[in-house]
Amino acid sequence: MMRPFHWLNMAWVDMKSCPAASLFYGFCFIAGGGLMTLSLRSAPEYIAAVTAGFLIVGPFLAMGLYEISRRRELGLPCNLVATLTPWKKNASNLAIFAVILLVIFLVWARASLVVFALFYSGQLPTMATFLKYAVSTDHLDFLTAYFAVGGIFALIAFAISVVSMPLMLDRGHDAITAAIVSVRALFENIPAMFVWTALIALLGGIGLVTFLVGILVTGPLLGHATWHAYRDLVE
């Protein structure tokens, strides 16, 4: 059950060994999150959906971090350029899986708008007031429906992507096989996955509440840890 803390410890070792390459991807996460926030500053009904979507497509965005950890295992140097295109080794299947994650994200974004339309009785909140509404009990029916629907999408995305991307990168498997292995890894290690999910939420939340600054470190840390989770979970 405590194994995810070992993954984070190994991830921290990777970051210390390859700080420039790891932090490069941290800056990319900040830039991507900033662009999404700016593009949706007048559309608060999509805020939480895009936040969840960022986590859904995160395994694909962190592919360079998996490659850094893989190269360290093989004793290869931390070459940033070499980690920019690891997808070329299994491009077709990685693209298929990326499309699957994108579809989940787009459906969740549309579902979040429907939940707003059906359950939110007041005026749509602004960016500044959305968090206040989320932690208050004034719209309990809306919050219940919103997080219930979001939880379903998050569970689906998490289940099929726990180890999928590192597996396809490392062994060249197809997208369907990788998704099946990922689901098996989840359900055969539920206590560890429960802790891992909580750690992802915690570290991701730190990045969000610090206005994306924290994701400079937490993003790469989760990426490296995901590689070590794959190496630990898949025989």
Disulfide bonds with the S-S distance in Angstrom:
Cys18-Cys78 1.68
